[in-house]
Amino acid sequence: QVQLVESGGGLVQAGGSLRLSCAASGRTRSMYGVGWFRQAPGTEREFVAAISWSGTNTFYQDFVKGRFTISRDNAKNTVYLQMNSLKPEDTAVYYCARRVDYTRGYNYTDTYDSWGQGTQVTVSS
């Protein structure tokens, strides 16, 4: 069993930056990809970015390309999401999760499990 805990959220002005962390505990020796998703009030949870076990492959939703960077440090069992040039529409609760189903695309929420509790990101205009 793997447990994921997000941190690093907060309140930031538009144009600012935040770095989110997703720390894993439990069976961390298992190899798995990790995805970041977000959910704003009244909306569906949506894919933001994903990274393979080795960190070689990364994937981004179009609306964050060029602004967000996903990375991982397997020695620390942690995945990061560096968010730059933040916009008010980036305001949401951000979640990380472990990818368990590789038969479909990386952007499907039901291909992930071990969801963290989320961290709130609020971008003021």
VEXPATI-628650 format. One record per residue: x, y, z of N, C-alpha, C in turn. Coordinates in nm, 3 decimals. Each point is the difference from the previous one (the first is absolute). Last residue first. Example, Ala and Ser with C-alpha at 12.3 -4.5 7.8 and 13.67 -1.06 7.14 Angstrom:
BEGIN
+---------+---------+---------+---------+---------+---------+---------+---------+---------+
:      nx :      ny :      nz :     cax :     cay :     caz :      cx :      cy :      cz :
+---------+---------+---------+---------+---------+---------+---------+---------+---------+
:   1.285 :  -0.225 :   0.708 :   0.082 :   0.119 :   0.006 :  -0.077 :   0.109 :   0.073 :
:   0.029 :  -0.572 :  -0.007 :  -0.089 :   0.119 :   0.000 :   0.090 :   0.120 :   0.000 :
+---------+---------+---------+---------+---------+---------+---------+---------+---------+
! end
This chain:
BEGIN
+---------+---------+---------+---------+---------+---------+---------+---------+---------+
:      nx :      ny :      nz :     cax :     cay :     caz :      cx :      cy :      cz :
+---------+---------+---------+---------+---------+---------+---------+---------+---------+
:  -0.617 :   3.784 :  -0.822 :   0.024 :   0.085 :  -0.118 :   0.048 :   0.138 :   0.040 :
:   0.066 :  -0.509 :   0.243 :  -0.078 :   0.122 :   0.001 :   0.037 :   0.088 :  -0.119 :
:   0.013 :  -0.545 :   0.140 :   0.072 :   0.103 :  -0.072 :  -0.089 :   0.124 :  -0.008 :
:   0.061 :  -0.496 :   0.288 :  -0.086 :   0.114 :  -0.028 :   0.083 :   0.111 :  -0.062 :
:   0.000 :  -0.561 :   0.147 :   0.075 :   0.106 :  -0.068 :  -0.099 :   0.109 :  -0.035 :
:   0.023 :  -0.464 :   0.349 :  -0.071 :   0.112 :  -0.062 :   0.098 :   0.100 :  -0.061 :
:   0.028 :  -0.553 :   0.072 :   0.053 :   0.125 :   0.056 :  -0.061 :   0.115 :  -0.078 :
:  -0.091 :  -0.578 :   0.103 :  -0.006 :   0.123 :  -0.076 :   0.062 :   0.118 :   0.073 :
:  -0.029 :  -0.490 :   0.101 :  -0.112 :   0.079 :   0.053 :  -0.016 :   0.133 :  -0.074 :
:   0.207 :  -0.445 :  -0.249 :   0.028 :   0.076 :   0.122 :  -0.122 :   0.081 :   0.040 :
:  -0.001 :  -0.475 :  -0.287 :  -0.013 :   0.145 :  -0.005 :   0.036 :   0.061 :   0.134 :
:   0.012 :  -0.472 :  -0.214 :   0.081 :   0.056 :   0.110 :  -0.001 :   0.152 :  -0.003 :
:  -0.094 :  -0.222 :  -0.470 :  -0.055 :  -0.024 :   0.134 :   0.092 :   0.069 :   0.101 :
:  -0.136 :  -0.008 :  -0.583 :   0.082 :   0.033 :   0.116 :  -0.067 :  -0.046 :   0.130 :
:  -0.191 :  -0.002 :  -0.444 :   0.121 :  -0.082 :  -0.017 :   0.099 :   0.024 :   0.114 :
:  -0.421 :   0.237 :  -0.060 :  -0.022 :  -0.135 :   0.050 :   0.115 :  -0.096 :  -0.032 :
:  -0.011 :   0.466 :  -0.146 :   0.010 :  -0.008 :   0.146 :  -0.014 :  -0.143 :   0.051 :
:   0.205 :   0.161 :  -0.479 :  -0.125 :  -0.052 :   0.055 :   0.014 :  -0.018 :   0.151 :
:   0.352 :   0.138 :  -0.316 :  -0.084 :   0.109 :   0.046 :  -0.134 :  -0.046 :   0.057 :
:   0.355 :  -0.269 :  -0.213 :   0.045 :   0.047 :   0.130 :  -0.089 :   0.108 :   0.058 :
:  -0.172 :  -0.394 :  -0.355 :   0.081 :   0.119 :   0.010 :   0.027 :   0.045 :   0.142 :
:  -0.091 :  -0.519 :  -0.071 :  -0.064 :   0.119 :  -0.057 :   0.089 :   0.121 :   0.026 :
:   0.130 :  -0.425 :   0.146 :  -0.065 :  -0.039 :  -0.124 :  -0.071 :   0.117 :  -0.068 :
:   0.247 :  -0.042 :   0.434 :   0.074 :   0.054 :  -0.113 :  -0.063 :  -0.038 :  -0.134 :
:  -0.100 :   0.055 :   0.560 :  -0.057 :  -0.058 :  -0.122 :   0.067 :   0.066 :  -0.118 :
:   0.106 :   0.132 :   0.442 :  -0.006 :  -0.145 :   0.014 :  -0.051 :  -0.070 :  -0.126 :
:   0.222 :   0.493 :   0.244 :  -0.058 :  -0.061 :  -0.121 :   0.008 :  -0.152 :   0.012 :
:  -0.041 :   0.387 :   0.399 :   0.087 :  -0.101 :  -0.059 :  -0.070 :  -0.062 :  -0.122 :
:  -0.056 :   0.519 :   0.214 :  -0.049 :  -0.137 :   0.006 :   0.098 :  -0.092 :  -0.072 :
:  -0.121 :   0.551 :   0.208 :   0.088 :  -0.092 :  -0.072 :  -0.053 :  -0.142 :   0.022 :
:  -0.231 :   0.530 :   0.007 :   0.016 :  -0.135 :   0.052 :   0.110 :  -0.074 :  -0.079 :
:  -0.227 :   0.532 :   0.116 :   0.089 :  -0.082 :  -0.082 :   0.025 :  -0.133 :   0.070 :
:  -0.390 :   0.418 :  -0.012 :   0.070 :  -0.095 :   0.086 :   0.079 :  -0.093 :  -0.092 :
:  -0.097 :   0.508 :  -0.156 :  -0.062 :  -0.132 :   0.013 :   0.068 :  -0.075 :   0.115 :
:   0.082 :   0.448 :  -0.361 :  -0.050 :  -0.022 :   0.135 :  -0.078 :  -0.131 :   0.008 :
:   0.186 :   0.215 :  -0.396 :   0.072 :  -0.115 :   0.055 :  -0.046 :  -0.032 :   0.142 :
:  -0.151 :   0.384 :  -0.251 :  -0.070 :  -0.123 :  -0.040 :   0.074 :  -0.127 :   0.041 :
:   0.189 :   0.440 :   0.072 :  -0.115 :  -0.025 :   0.088 :  -0.074 :  -0.129 :  -0.036 :
:   0.513 :   0.009 :  -0.123 :  -0.115 :   0.080 :  -0.040 :  -0.116 :  -0.027 :   0.097 :
:   0.588 :  -0.052 :  -0.031 :  -0.133 :  -0.046 :   0.041 :  -0.108 :   0.100 :  -0.036 :
:   0.508 :  -0.086 :  -0.089 :  -0.096 :   0.084 :  -0.075 :  -0.143 :  -0.040 :   0.032 :
:   0.296 :  -0.387 :   0.144 :   0.041 :   0.138 :  -0.023 :  -0.108 :   0.074 :  -0.078 :
:   0.103 :  -0.483 :   0.298 :  -0.102 :   0.077 :  -0.069 :   0.044 :   0.146 :  -0.009 :
:   0.182 :  -0.539 :   0.102 :   0.040 :   0.141 :   0.002 :  -0.099 :   0.077 :  -0.085 :
:  -0.004 :  -0.486 :   0.253 :  -0.065 :   0.075 :  -0.108 :   0.037 :   0.146 :   0.020 :
:   0.199 :  -0.529 :   0.168 :  -0.021 :   0.144 :   0.011 :  -0.081 :   0.054 :  -0.118 :
:   0.115 :  -0.487 :   0.304 :  -0.027 :   0.059 :  -0.132 :  -0.035 :   0.146 :   0.022 :
:   0.270 :  -0.412 :   0.305 :  -0.079 :   0.122 :  -0.012 :  -0.010 :   0.043 :  -0.146 :
:   0.285 :  -0.335 :   0.270 :  -0.139 :  -0.045 :  -0.018 :  -0.096 :   0.118 :  -0.016 :
:   0.493 :  -0.003 :   0.032 :  -0.081 :   0.062 :   0.105 :  -0.147 :  -0.042 :  -0.008 :
:   0.312 :  -0.157 :  -0.315 :   0.074 :  -0.022 :   0.125 :  -0.077 :   0.057 :   0.118 :
:  -0.153 :   0.068 :  -0.444 :  -0.035 :  -0.131 :   0.053 :   0.076 :  -0.032 :   0.129 :
:  -0.169 :   0.446 :  -0.248 :   0.125 :  -0.041 :   0.064 :  -0.031 :  -0.132 :   0.067 :
:  -0.240 :   0.321 :  -0.424 :  -0.003 :  -0.091 :   0.114 :   0.141 :  -0.028 :   0.050 :
:  -0.357 :   0.366 :  -0.314 :   0.129 :  -0.069 :   0.015 :  -0.011 :  -0.095 :   0.119 :
:  -0.287 :   0.387 :  -0.349 :  -0.008 :  -0.113 :   0.092 :   0.136 :  -0.068 :   0.003 :
:  -0.198 :   0.517 :  -0.132 :   0.098 :  -0.105 :  -0.025 :  -0.013 :  -0.108 :   0.106 :
:  -0.282 :   0.464 :  -0.245 :   0.018 :  -0.100 :   0.106 :   0.106 :  -0.102 :  -0.041 :
:  -0.101 :   0.354 :  -0.300 :  -0.010 :   0.067 :   0.131 :   0.030 :  -0.096 :   0.116 :
:  -0.005 :  -0.129 :  -0.469 :   0.083 :   0.119 :   0.003 :  -0.004 :   0.075 :   0.132 :
:  -0.409 :  -0.303 :  -0.091 :   0.127 :  -0.015 :  -0.073 :   0.075 :   0.132 :  -0.003 :
:  -0.449 :  -0.093 :   0.180 :   0.113 :   0.025 :   0.090 :   0.135 :  -0.012 :  -0.070 :
:  -0.437 :  -0.072 :  -0.209 :  -0.011 :   0.129 :   0.066 :   0.113 :   0.028 :   0.100 :
:  -0.050 :  -0.419 :  -0.256 :   0.038 :   0.115 :  -0.082 :   0.001 :   0.130 :   0.078 :
:   0.114 :  -0.452 :   0.246 :  -0.121 :   0.051 :  -0.061 :   0.038 :   0.128 :  -0.073 :
:   0.373 :  -0.381 :   0.076 :  -0.065 :   0.121 :   0.052 :  -0.131 :   0.026 :  -0.072 :
:   0.436 :  -0.386 :   0.114 :  -0.118 :   0.034 :  -0.078 :  -0.070 :   0.117 :   0.066 :
:   0.506 :  -0.311 :  -0.016 :  -0.092 :   0.091 :   0.067 :  -0.113 :   0.039 :  -0.096 :
:   0.448 :  -0.378 :   0.075 :  -0.116 :   0.047 :  -0.076 :  -0.091 :   0.087 :   0.085 :
:   0.403 :  -0.173 :   0.182 :   0.038 :   0.027 :  -0.139 :  -0.114 :   0.060 :  -0.079 :
:   0.016 :  -0.166 :   0.467 :   0.006 :   0.144 :  -0.022 :   0.032 :   0.037 :  -0.144 :
:  -0.079 :  -0.443 :   0.217 :   0.138 :   0.044 :  -0.013 :   0.014 :   0.152 :  -0.009 :
:  -0.435 :  -0.198 :   0.029 :   0.079 :  -0.042 :   0.116 :   0.142 :   0.055 :  -0.007 :
:  -0.350 :   0.290 :  -0.267 :   0.026 :  -0.143 :   0.008 :   0.087 :  -0.031 :   0.121 :
:  -0.359 :   0.415 :  -0.045 :   0.141 :  -0.034 :  -0.019 :   0.017 :  -0.150 :   0.016 :
:  -0.398 :   0.436 :  -0.085 :   0.037 :  -0.133 :   0.046 :   0.146 :  -0.025 :  -0.032 :
:  -0.428 :   0.419 :   0.047 :   0.129 :  -0.048 :  -0.048 :   0.026 :  -0.140 :   0.054 :
:  -0.443 :   0.223 :   0.006 :   0.094 :   0.112 :  -0.012 :   0.132 :  -0.047 :  -0.062 :
:  -0.566 :  -0.158 :   0.034 :   0.141 :  -0.034 :  -0.009 :   0.085 :   0.126 :  -0.018 :
:  -0.487 :  -0.005 :   0.255 :   0.062 :   0.000 :  -0.132 :   0.149 :  -0.026 :   0.008 :
:  -0.526 :  -0.033 :   0.264 :   0.144 :  -0.006 :   0.020 :   0.066 :  -0.014 :  -0.137 :
:  -0.470 :   0.250 :   0.024 :   0.058 :  -0.134 :   0.004 :   0.149 :   0.010 :   0.030 :
:  -0.333 :   0.388 :   0.185 :   0.053 :  -0.054 :  -0.126 :   0.049 :  -0.142 :   0.019 :
:  -0.171 :   0.312 :   0.345 :  -0.103 :  -0.016 :  -0.101 :   0.047 :  -0.055 :  -0.133 :
:   0.377 :   0.204 :   0.298 :  -0.138 :  -0.021 :   0.047 :  -0.098 :  -0.010 :  -0.115 :
:   0.492 :  -0.151 :  -0.111 :  -0.057 :   0.125 :   0.049 :  -0.145 :  -0.027 :   0.043 :
:   0.458 :  -0.320 :  -0.077 :  -0.146 :   0.009 :   0.001 :  -0.040 :   0.132 :   0.062 :
:   0.452 :  -0.313 :  -0.229 :  -0.054 :   0.109 :   0.080 :  -0.151 :   0.003 :  -0.014 :
:   0.484 :  -0.341 :  -0.059 :  -0.132 :   0.041 :  -0.045 :  -0.043 :   0.120 :   0.082 :
:   0.468 :  -0.327 :  -0.125 :  -0.060 :   0.111 :   0.075 :  -0.132 :   0.036 :  -0.068 :
:   0.312 :  -0.484 :   0.015 :  -0.069 :   0.108 :  -0.067 :  -0.044 :   0.108 :   0.097 :
:   0.377 :  -0.444 :  -0.068 :  -0.078 :   0.088 :   0.088 :  -0.064 :   0.109 :  -0.084 :
:   0.231 :  -0.542 :  -0.055 :  -0.010 :   0.139 :  -0.042 :  -0.088 :   0.076 :   0.098 :
:   0.297 :  -0.442 :   0.133 :  -0.127 :   0.048 :  -0.051 :   0.012 :   0.144 :  -0.046 :
:   0.251 :  -0.463 :   0.261 :   0.022 :   0.098 :  -0.105 :  -0.135 :   0.043 :  -0.055 :
:   0.150 :  -0.175 :   0.511 :  -0.072 :  -0.033 :  -0.122 :   0.023 :   0.108 :  -0.104 :
:   0.159 :   0.028 :   0.446 :   0.092 :  -0.064 :  -0.092 :  -0.069 :  -0.041 :  -0.129 :
:  -0.211 :   0.201 :   0.392 :   0.056 :   0.095 :  -0.096 :   0.098 :  -0.064 :  -0.096 :
:  -0.383 :  -0.112 :   0.360 :   0.072 :  -0.085 :  -0.094 :   0.061 :   0.084 :  -0.111 :
:  -0.104 :   0.281 :   0.414 :  -0.053 :  -0.134 :  -0.016 :   0.085 :  -0.079 :  -0.096 :
:  -0.058 :   0.536 :  -0.049 :   0.043 :  -0.088 :   0.108 :  -0.066 :  -0.136 :  -0.020 :
:   0.103 :   0.512 :  -0.280 :  -0.053 :  -0.137 :   0.009 :   0.056 :  -0.070 :   0.122 :
:  -0.100 :   0.538 :  -0.185 :   0.089 :  -0.091 :   0.069 :  -0.066 :  -0.136 :   0.018 :
:  -0.025 :   0.474 :  -0.296 :  -0.082 :  -0.119 :   0.021 :   0.094 :  -0.106 :   0.057 :
:  -0.018 :   0.580 :  -0.080 :   0.071 :  -0.126 :   0.022 :  -0.101 :  -0.111 :   0.024 :
:   0.032 :   0.533 :  -0.243 :  -0.072 :  -0.102 :   0.073 :   0.086 :  -0.125 :   0.012 :
:   0.087 :   0.548 :  -0.086 :   0.047 :  -0.135 :  -0.028 :  -0.074 :  -0.097 :   0.090 :
:  -0.079 :   0.530 :  -0.228 :  -0.009 :  -0.092 :   0.112 :   0.062 :  -0.132 :  -0.044 :
:  -0.046 :   0.569 :  -0.171 :   0.038 :  -0.140 :  -0.013 :  -0.025 :  -0.076 :   0.130 :
:  -0.201 :   0.483 :  -0.284 :   0.091 :  -0.059 :   0.096 :   0.023 :  -0.148 :  -0.022 :
:  -0.312 :   0.292 :  -0.239 :   0.138 :   0.017 :  -0.047 :   0.103 :  -0.062 :   0.093 :
:  -0.454 :   0.141 :   0.217 :   0.015 :  -0.037 :  -0.141 :   0.141 :   0.034 :  -0.047 :
:  -0.041 :  -0.086 :   0.517 :  -0.053 :   0.095 :  -0.097 :   0.021 :  -0.053 :  -0.143 :
:  -0.071 :  -0.315 :   0.446 :   0.103 :   0.070 :  -0.077 :  -0.068 :   0.096 :  -0.097 :
:  -0.075 :  -0.388 :   0.437 :  -0.056 :   0.116 :  -0.069 :   0.113 :   0.076 :  -0.068 :
:   0.009 :  -0.547 :   0.101 :  -0.010 :   0.125 :   0.072 :  -0.066 :   0.107 :  -0.085 :
:   0.258 :  -0.550 :   0.027 :  -0.101 :   0.093 :  -0.049 :  -0.002 :   0.128 :   0.082 :
:   0.275 :  -0.401 :   0.081 :   0.056 :   0.110 :  -0.077 :  -0.101 :   0.098 :  -0.056 :
:  -0.041 :  -0.558 :   0.093 :   0.028 :   0.120 :   0.080 :   0.050 :   0.108 :  -0.094 :
:  -0.227 :  -0.554 :   0.027 :   0.036 :   0.122 :  -0.071 :   0.029 :   0.113 :   0.099 :
:   0.016 :  -0.566 :   0.011 :  -0.037 :   0.120 :   0.072 :   0.049 :   0.122 :  -0.076 :
:  -0.099 :  -0.580 :  -0.042 :   0.053 :   0.123 :  -0.060 :  -0.053 :   0.120 :   0.077 :
:   0.081 :  -0.574 :   0.053 :  -0.073 :   0.119 :   0.042 :   0.070 :   0.122 :  -0.059 :
:  -0.034 :  -0.568 :  -0.101 :   0.074 :   0.126 :  -0.009 :  -0.091 :   0.112 :   0.047 :
:   0.050 :  -0.577 :   0.042 :  -0.084 :   0.118 :   0.000 :   0.088 :   0.124 :   0.000 :
+---------+---------+---------+---------+---------+---------+---------+---------+---------+
! end
